[in-house]
């Protein structure tokens, strides 16, 4: 008997459910995996040998492909991962062979505000502790590969500064003439460490490195995480790794990982990480965990590799995109699906009464502070305003991809019938399917209405199409995303960003790369304080990065940073270990 989520913390529910878990051997047998295709990490977590499994399954038909996205969230999150787990469990209750595909949580939010992203209540991915604390080492591999690239770059800078061309030649080195003022990349760490955002490295003598400005970004913002998300196989990953631009020469020529002869070694760190991780829901359905979060500063998608194998093994593969549909779904739509060639059969748009009230005028929730009492009181007016602005806007965004979304009202036990009816009325008037789901409280049984709506949507023909083609000029693409997805009137550029955009448009190798926007997840605009669906505003682009290996350019809007900060009351204050059993408690 599962614990009551209204009386127990998520980690307690997970710990209780873990006493009834299937082993990975049972999961593999139910999935139809062969023994050699399973790479166990203990009894309850495994990797799947992707290359071996896909060779065997290549000719098998794909299942239905479902993406889970959301309205613009509050800073507390609206349960998108919980809904993904709930939908997988609900489809399981309908006797469908279903697989979930979600992203691995970053140590930054796990130890900070957001928590682990395993889901919540009776809709979670388990076992919780390994899921939350490093899993099988994929993010660690990304950090090592990325930072090795930085070691290669900074050591080369030092040697080129200290030695003349003849001395370099004796060391079998060719001068790359790297411009220390045009280093594209920073170091990475998987925590929210604002003190490391900007720093000076190489202080000391000439043997202590080249002195220059540098800093750290969070691990999941690394281009290598993006490559893990979009690579089709190890060969594709190896080729992409060589194209990573770490800096520019004084001539303006890009300096790549291949130029530094470090791309092979960087890929070596990723050989095991390319295989997706196999876990399970509380109710025993398989879940593939691969790649990382943060669609506001990264691509924020579970991997193409996980989806490819999930589509071969299941009747339904339910994947998840980060944050709201303006950034997570937009990148799923125009980047991930373009790279993979897979087209979705349905999209779920998660909404909560709490977020709709926030967009409708309620005080904005502040992480670490008690929720304003008005959120626990009926206020249909706020709900309707939030639905008629933010929800309606994002229903229309999903429709622009040629998909009619399923709006999932992720039910909180404080929601009232009148508030739920108000959301249904607005969404149904827009032509969307609507399902009330109580998966947090009741697991798969509570998600049956959602499961039925998704099954129905998957059986409906859609007209999936991209927002732009790759021959569309970069600034035109950015304007299309700004106007059609965010609702902006236009785009403004800083002088540096404008110069970069023009140079990229003139470079045939870069001009046809995809476009991966960096923008706050807390608003449709580049200002996190503006809620609803604001009018009469322009998107401000302050910089543009080149992720040549991943296959896209990265315009940065507003003041969003690639290294988040840790709050004054972080989650790590409540995480501890039972020294008698070794069990971790306090994760959420």
C-alpha positions, 0 to 999 in steps of 0.5 A, spaced: 500 500 500 503 506 497 503 512 502 499 518 502 502 524 499 498 529 503 502 526 509 509 524 507 514 527 504 516 525 497 523 521 499 519 517 504 514 515 499 520 513 494 523 510 500 517 506 501 516 504 494 523 502 493 521 496 497 517 493 492 521 495 486 522 491 480 530 489 478 533 491 472 533 484 470 525 484 470 525 490 467 529 488 461 525 482 460 519 485 460 522 490 455 524 485 450 532 486 451 537 481 451 542 479 456 548 482 453 544 489 452 543 490 459 549 493 463 547 493 470 549 498 475 547 494 481 540 491 481 535 497 480 539 501 475 542 499 469 545 502 462 542 499 455 548 498 450 545 502 445 549 500 439 548 493 440 540 494 442 539 498 436 542 494 431 537 488 433 531 493 433 533 497 427 527 494 423 522 494 428 516 499 427 516 505 432 511 506 437 507 513 438 511 519 440 508 524 446 512 530 448 510 533 455 511 541 456 507 546 460 505 553 461 510 558 463 511 556 470 512 559 477 519 559 480 516 553 484 515 549 478 508 546 476 510 538 476 512 537 469 516 531 471 511 529 476 505 529 470 510 525 465 511 519 470 503 520 472 502 519 464 506 513 463 503 510 469 496 512 467 498 509 460 500 503 464 494 502 467 490 502 460 495 496 459 499 500 454 507 498 453 509 505 455 516 508 456 518 514 459 524 518 457 526 524 462 532 528 463 537 527 469 537 532 474 543 537 475 546 537 482 545 545 482 537 545 483 537 538 487 541 542 492 538 548 491 531 550 490 528 546 485 529 539 488 531 533 484 526 532 478 524 525 479 517 527 480 513 527 486 507 524 490 505 517 487 508 519 480 516 518 481 522 515 478 525 511 483 530 509 486 530 516 488 537 517 491 541 514 485 537 518 480 538 525 484 546 524 486 550 523 480 546 516 477 551 512 473 556 518 472 554 521 465 554 529 468 561 527 471 563 524 464 561 531 461 564 535 466 571 531 465 570 532 457 569 539 457 574 541 462 579 537 459 578 541 453 579 547 457 585 544 459 588 543 452 586 550 450 589 554 456 595 550 456 596 551 449 595 559 450 601 558 455 605 555 451 604 559 445 606 565 449 612 562 452 615 559 446 617 562 439 615 558 433 621 554 433 621 552 440 613 550 439 615 546 433 620 542 437 614 540 442 610 538 435 606 544 436 603 549 431 602 556 433 594 557 433 595 564 435 589 564 440 586 570 442 585 570 449 580 575 449 575 571 444 575 564 448 568 562 447 568 557 453 568 557 461 570 551 466 564 547 468 561 545 475 555 541 477 553 546 482 549 553 483 556 557 484 555 564 483 562 566 486 565 562 480 561 566 474 567 571 473 574 570 475 581 571 473 586 565 472 593 564 471 595 568 476 603 567 478 609 565 474 609 563 467 609 556 469 602 557 472 598 558 466 596 564 461 593 570 465 586 571 463 579 572 465 575 566 465 569 563 470 565 557 471 558 555 468 553 550 470 555 543 467 548 542 464 549 548 460 556 545 456 555 544 449 557 537 450 551 536 454 547 538 448 551 534 444 549 528 448 542 530 447 542 530 440 547 525 437 544 519 434 550 514 436 557 514 438 560 516 431 556 522 430 558 524 437 565 523 435 564 528 429 561 533 433 566 533 438 571 535 433 567 541 431 566 544 438 569 552 438 573 553 444 576 560 442 578 564 436 584 566 433 587 573 432 585 572 425 578 571 427 578 563 425 575 558 430 579 554 434 576 547 435 577 541 439 580 538 433 585 543 432 587 542 439 587 535 438 583 533 444 577 531 441 578 524 441 580 524 448 574 528 450 570 523 446 573 517 450 570 520 457 563 519 454 563 512 451 559 510 457 555 516 458 552 515 451 548 509 453 541 511 456 540 509 463 534 504 465 530 506 471 522 505 473 516 509 475 513 507 482 508 503 479 514 499 475 514 502 468 520 503 465 524 510 464 530 512 460 534 517 464 539 521 459 541 528 458 540 534 462 535 539 464 535 547 463 531 549 457 532 556 459 540 556 458 541 549 454 537 545 449 533 542 455 531 535 452 532 528 454 536 525 449 535 523 441 538 516 443 533 515 449 527 516 444 530 512 439 530 506 443 524 507 447 520 508 440 523 501 438 521 498 445 514 501 447 507 502 444 508 509 447 514 513 448 513 519 453 519 524 453 519 531 456 521 538 454 524 543 459 520 548 462 514 552 458 512 551 451 515 557 449 522 554 450 522 547 452 517 545 446 520 550 441 527 547 442 523 540 441 519 542 435 525 546 431 531 542 434 530 535 437 525 533 432 529 536 426 535 532 428 532 526 430 527 525 424 522 523 429 515 527 429 510 527 435 503 524 435 501 528 441 503 534 446 501 535 453 501 542 455 501 541 463 497 547 467 496 548 474 491 553 478 497 555 482 501 558 475 494 560 472 493 564 478 500 567 478 499 569 471 492 572 473 494 577 478 496 573 484 503 575 488 508 571 485 511 565 489 518 566 492 522 560 493 524 559 500 518 563 503 511 561 505 506 561 499 501 567 499 494 564 502 490 567 496 493 561 493 489 556 497 483 560 496 478 560 490 479 565 485 476 564 479 477 571 476 485 570 477 484 563 474 480 565 468 485 571 466 491 566 467 488 561 462 486 567 457 493 570 457 498 565 458 495 558 457 491 560 451 498 563 448 501 557 449 496 552 446 497 557 440 504 556 440 503 548 440 498 549 434 503 552 430 507 546 430 501 542 427 499 539 433 493 540 437 495 539 444 492 535 450 491 540 456 493 537 463 490 540 469 495 538 474 491 537 480 493 540 487 488 538 492 487 545 494 484 546 487 476 548 487 471 545 482 469 552 479 477 553 478 478 547 474 471 548 470 474 555 468 480 552 465 476 547 461 472 552 458 478 556 456 482 551 453 476 547 450 474 553 446 481 554 443 480 547 441 484 543 445 483 537 449 483 537 456 484 532 462 484 533 469 489 529 472 490 527 480 497 523 479 500 526 484 495 524 489 493 517 486 498 515 481 496 511 475 489 511 477 489 518 478 491 519 471 486 515 467 483 521 464 489 524 461 492 517 458 485 516 455 486 523 452 493 522 450 491 515 446 485 519 443 490 525 440 495 520 438 490 517 433 488 523 430 492 525 424 497 532 425 500 536 420 507 537 424 511 542 421 517 546 423 517 554 424 523 555 420 527 552 415 535 552 416 536 556 410 532 562 413 537 567 415 539 567 423 536 574 424 529 572 421 529 566 425 530 569 431 525 574 429 520 569 428 521 565 434 520 572 438 514 574 435 510 567 433 513 564 440 514 569 445 509 574 442 514 580 442 513 586 437 521 585 434 528 584 436 533 589 439 541 587 439 547 590 442 552 592 438 556 586 439 551 581 438 549 584 432 556 584 429 556 576 431 549 575 427 552 578 421 558 575 421 554 568 422 550 569 417 556 570 412 559 564 414 556 558 410 558 553 415 554 557 421 549 560 417 545 553 417 546 551 424 539 551 428 537 556 433 537 555 441 535 561 444 537 562 452 531 566 455 528 566 462 523 560 463 519 565 468 516 569 463 514 569 455 518 575 455 526 576 457 524 579 463 522 574 469 517 579 472 512 580 467 507 574 467 501 572 463 502 574 455 505 581 455 504 586 449 508 591 446 515 589 448 521 587 444 526 581 445 533 584 447 539 579 444 545 581 448 550 575 445 550 570 441 554 563 442 556 558 437 555 551 439 558 548 432 559 541 435 551 541 437 549 544 431 546 550 433 547 558 435 545 560 441 542 567 442 542 570 449 536 574 451 536 579 457 540 578 463 539 570 464 546 567 466 549 560 464 551 559 472 545 560 477 546 562 484 544 558 490 539 561 495 539 563 502 535 557 504 538 551 499 535 544 499 542 541 502 540 544 509 535 538 509 539 532 506 542 527 510 544 520 511 542 515 516 549 512 518 546 506 520 543 504 514 546 509 509 540 511 506 539 518 504 533 522 507 531 529 505 531 529 498 525 532 494 
